[in-house]
Amino acid sequence: MTTHVDLAVVGGGISGLAAAWEGRRRGASVAVFEAERRPGGKLQTSPFAGVGLDESADAFLARVPEAVDLCHELGLETELVSPGTGSAYVWLDGALRRLPPDQLLGVPTDLDALAASGLLSDAGVERARQDLTLPDDRPAGAPDESVGDLIRRRLGDEVLDRLVAPLVGSIYAGDCDRMSVQVAATQLAAARDHDPSDASLIRAARALRARAAETERPVFLAPTGGMGRLAGALADALGDAVRTGAPMIALGSEGSLWRIEPAGVTADAVVVATPAFVTAPLVSPVAPDVAAFLAGIEHASVALVALAVPRDGIDHPLDGSGFLVPRSAGLLLTACSWVSTKWPHLAVDPSTTLLRASVGHDGDDRGRTLPDGALVEQLLADLGTTMGLHAAPDEVRITRWPRSFPQPRPGHLAAVAAAERSLARQAPRLAVTGAWARGVGVPACIREARAAARHVLGVTVDT
Ligand SMILES: Cc1cc2nc3c(=O)[nH]c(=O)nc-3n(C[C@H](O)[C@H](O)[C@H](O)COP(=O)(O)OP(=O)(O)OC[C@H]3O[C@@H](n4cnc5c(N)ncnc54)[C@H](O)[C@@H]3O)c2cc1C
């Protein structure tokens, strides 16, 4: 068994696997130490009701290159599919209402279509319209702010509460009034800073949508075998370099080398790609300030409940990818994905509909704490209220994801950059990365992890 490698990676989720892959492609010998029996971390696809169903992420954003590029490198491009529909609903005022297609993360681009949608009051639409004429109120130097502050200022409370918060909040299981716009809504931050001479978010969103449409790429993609296939293909490509059931409990040193304990393997360079609260104690002896920053990142817990229900037990046409539930609705349910419509290749039995229902967000810990029976009972009641589910499920699977969504507060990116600079000074060949750094989305995890590997390997030019 190898006892020395150029690059050791701790954590075999998509971040750790991508870091090792980058190292391997740069010619380094690599080893990945993963605590669990199977690699992939949060990317898990498991059998459910006759298909492979994702237990967390079910797609990645395709309009940014990192995940698509990785799929090409792994030869997965022919396995990628996009959702069968881009249309979705939101639960508002006691009904499921279709989200207007002309929006960017909830920022409307067509105010007439917004008015016709009935999602906002007349006053709410007029308040949103003010964005077109309000003076430039961007903070000088474009520092970070919360998603809520930006949207309330430009477009008003209704756009935030009824459009932006359900969409952005569901991506991060977060509270828009406490989430960094730079991290949680990168596209909105880009829109805000788009044109130095024009502060209108609506005009910026129109320009960004037009530019995205030119690329003709789908918004989301996923392997037909589920997101677990991406992690699995990556782990397979790395082969014996991935050691499962191999937690690192301490990072030691041996002269100028790092030592992974208890495996006893030495490495010239190390990337730690575990959740922030796991990474903190591991790097504390080396860089206590970085550890303190990581330990201070707050997390939300969620549960994802898969249900197989008789199709004739639902009073809704299910003509969309699913629906979102704003916090103000007071339900346990935060979102429901209509799997059989969203992913037609998973609709193998027309008499059965597959659903994925989400619970929990920043400030609501019930995804972690509610006992199984109560969780399912309350969810079924919510699904009855919202989408007319009136039949008992044939199959149910609960996946808990405690402390799974790091919450980027305003100023997060600057704090991450400061932590990275400090770590580089104290331990130049040690890097930390993961979903806590610059975004939870799979492409962001891949981008950051590959950059971390290049950094510790001393690759200065990205070729
Ligand atoms: C319910 C849910 C839905 C999501 N939906 C989407 C989506 O649709 N699209 C999208 O892009 N993203 C989505 N995400 C986010 C995305 O899945 C995650 O941000 C991403 O998979 C995190 O990858 P990671 O490698 O950074 O962390 P993880 O997947 O958490 O991997 C960390 C790994 O480190 C291991 N580990 C922990 N401690 C140790 C130790 N001491 N030694 C060795 N190994 C250790 C863990 O076992 C784990 O395998 C979703 C997340 C959740 C929870």
The ligand as a MOL file (V3000), in Angstrom:
LIG
                    3D

  0  0  0     0  0            999 V3000
M  V30 BEGIN CTAB
M  V30 COUNTS 53 58 0 0 0
M  V30 BEGIN ATOM
M  V30 1 C -30.9840 17.9580 0.0300 0
M  V30 2 C -29.9440 18.6220 -0.8250 0
M  V30 3 C -30.2640 18.9900 -2.1350 0
M  V30 4 C -29.2910 19.5890 -2.9400 0
M  V30 5 N -29.6050 19.9050 -4.2530 0
M  V30 6 C -28.6330 20.3800 -5.0710 0
M  V30 7 C -28.8770 20.5150 -6.4700 0
M  V30 8 O -29.9550 20.1770 -6.9810 0
M  V30 9 N -27.8660 20.9920 -7.2460 0
M  V30 10 C -26.6320 21.3050 -6.7340 0
M  V30 11 O -25.7490 21.7410 -7.4920 0
M  V30 12 N -26.3690 21.1570 -5.4100 0
M  V30 13 C -27.3240 20.6890 -4.5770 0
M  V30 14 N -27.0480 20.4740 -3.2500 0
M  V30 15 C -25.7280 20.8560 -2.7290 0
M  V30 16 C -24.6450 19.8430 -3.0770 0
M  V30 17 O -25.1570 18.5460 -3.1180 0
M  V30 18 C -23.5330 19.9020 -2.0060 0
M  V30 19 O -23.1740 21.2440 -1.7270 0
M  V30 20 C -22.2860 19.1530 -2.4560 0
M  V30 21 O -22.6050 17.8360 -2.8730 0
M  V30 22 C -21.2740 19.1650 -1.3150 0
M  V30 23 O -20.1210 18.4620 -1.7130 0
M  V30 24 P -18.8280 18.4310 -0.7860 0
M  V30 25 O -17.9050 17.4390 -1.3650 0
M  V30 26 O -18.3210 19.8240 -0.5870 0
M  V30 27 O -19.3380 17.9640 0.6430 0
M  V30 28 P -19.9020 16.5410 1.0890 0
M  V30 29 O -20.7280 15.9550 0.0170 0
M  V30 30 O -20.5140 16.7620 2.4230 0
M  V30 31 O -18.5990 15.6440 1.2340 0
M  V30 32 C -17.7670 15.6870 2.3550 0
M  V30 33 C -17.2280 14.2820 2.5600 0
M  V30 34 O -16.2970 14.2890 3.6480 0
M  V30 35 C -16.4530 13.0740 4.3500 0
M  V30 36 N -15.8550 13.2390 5.6780 0
M  V30 37 C -16.3810 13.8660 6.7530 0
M  V30 38 N -15.4990 13.8240 7.7910 0
M  V30 39 C -14.3950 13.1690 7.3440 0
M  V30 40 C -13.1290 12.8320 7.9190 0
M  V30 41 N -12.8190 13.1630 9.1790 0
M  V30 42 N -12.2280 12.1610 7.1590 0
M  V30 43 C -12.5250 11.8070 5.8840 0
M  V30 44 N -13.7120 12.1050 5.2920 0
M  V30 45 C -14.6220 12.7800 6.0070 0
M  V30 46 C -17.9550 12.8570 4.3340 0
M  V30 47 O -18.2760 11.5120 4.6190 0
M  V30 48 C -18.3070 13.2820 2.9170 0
M  V30 49 O -18.2570 12.1990 2.0160 0
M  V30 50 C -27.9970 19.8600 -2.4120 0
M  V30 51 C -27.6910 19.4790 -1.1020 0
M  V30 52 C -28.6370 18.8610 -0.3150 0
M  V30 53 C -28.2680 18.4360 1.0780 0
M  V30 END ATOM
M  V30 BEGIN BOND
M  V30 1 1 1 2
M  V30 2 1 2 3
M  V30 3 2 2 52
M  V30 4 2 3 4
M  V30 5 1 4 5
M  V30 6 1 4 50
M  V30 7 2 5 6
M  V30 8 1 6 7
M  V30 9 1 6 13
M  V30 10 2 7 8
M  V30 11 1 7 9
M  V30 12 1 9 10
M  V30 13 2 10 11
M  V30 14 1 10 12
M  V30 15 2 12 13
M  V30 16 1 13 14
M  V30 17 1 14 15
M  V30 18 1 14 50
M  V30 19 1 15 16
M  V30 20 1 16 17
M  V30 21 1 16 18
M  V30 22 1 18 19
M  V30 23 1 18 20
M  V30 24 1 20 21
M  V30 25 1 20 22
M  V30 26 1 22 23
M  V30 27 1 23 24
M  V30 28 2 24 25
M  V30 29 1 24 26
M  V30 30 1 24 27
M  V30 31 1 27 28
M  V30 32 2 28 29
M  V30 33 1 28 30
M  V30 34 1 28 31
M  V30 35 1 31 32
M  V30 36 1 32 33
M  V30 37 1 33 34
M  V30 38 1 33 48
M  V30 39 1 34 35
M  V30 40 1 35 36
M  V30 41 1 35 46
M  V30 42 1 36 37
M  V30 43 1 36 45
M  V30 44 2 37 38
M  V30 45 1 38 39
M  V30 46 1 39 40
M  V30 47 2 39 45
M  V30 48 1 40 41
M  V30 49 2 40 42
M  V30 50 1 42 43
M  V30 51 2 43 44
M  V30 52 1 44 45
M  V30 53 1 46 47
M  V30 54 1 46 48
M  V30 55 1 48 49
M  V30 56 2 50 51
M  V30 57 1 51 52
M  V30 58 1 52 53
M  V30 END BOND
M  V30 END CTAB
M  END
